[in-house]
Amino acid sequence: MSGRGLGQKQGRMRKGGLYTARFVGHAEVTRVAWQCIHTARWSKNSTTIATASYQKQISLVSVDPSSLSKSNFDGRGSEGLASGFGASAIPSTPTVNVLSTEHINLPFIPSSIAWQLHQERLLVGGARGLVSLYDAATGQSVWSIKAHTASVSSVAPLGPQDTVCSASFDGTVAFSDTRTAAGGLIMSKRLGSAAISCDVDPGASVCVAATRDEGVAWWDLRSPGYPFTTRETKLNYVPHVVRCMPDGEGCIIGGAEGRCEVMYRNEEDGYAFKCHRIANKDAWAVNDISFRVDGAFLTAGSDGKLHMWDHDSKQRIMQWPKQMPDMPHIVSADFSTLIPSIVVVAEAYDFSNGTAGYDEDNDSSAIHLMYIIER
């Protein structure tokens, strides 16, 4: 398979050889029986985690930064992983000190959340086409717009700006200015089918939206008027998530069939690969993708596993430790910007078997922190 990874780049190099990663350990931060969490996101400016649930609530969990050291997580056995990680190899469970937990009650179910890059404010997309901005300090809505006619599927900030991108199941992607009190819609583009997910790179050079039937839409944010193109996807089924690369040169699309596609902005030689599968028998959806600041990325699957990849070398650089028990489902994963080795993971029912598969009385959601380092 020809492509960028084999021809031009040989993967992330580090002293001693090819970039690889190692799982150090993990700690469960909180578990709730009455909430069904679907997203967990680190603040870009602090060690606060925002979680969104189907119970019309956002929770803000502030974590003590001193709890996020490698030495704390080594209590789960960084050496134990190499020597047969098991119950007897776990000397202690790391303690993560939660400084505070605040809840924001919403008038709608939050379908998507994203932190602004330059301040402690949270973008929230939800039912009825609403996109809102909440102040994390006060828990109050400071801006809102009805940008769509159906539920919002995804929201993303345009870098360190006051502009937000939102995608909706009504088949539109909108760009809005949060500085304007009365809405501030800049432009709206209608696509051929429902927009499932959208994202913007940190430098706000490109916006990408994955659709149900019409492939992937691209906006060049560096040019006036945001020129727009569409490209076909190599995935066979509905995409679940799209994430832009940190350098803005491409994106990763995760699909329902346990595959991902690597798509480059200025090249036609992207590729697709299998990730959350067992041989050719079982496949689990890719529920989330998160990039580290260096460009390596995680995939989170309905199989309850995380894997880490290097898209340049086309290699998996870390797989879920076999000694670690699988979680029922992983619905969200997000690398910290301030502490790039820390990942927040949301474990919850992913509705892969519909609402009939959800037992509100017995199913629980949990937030985990995991520490991953270069090998």
Disulfide bonds with the S-S distance in Angstrom:
none
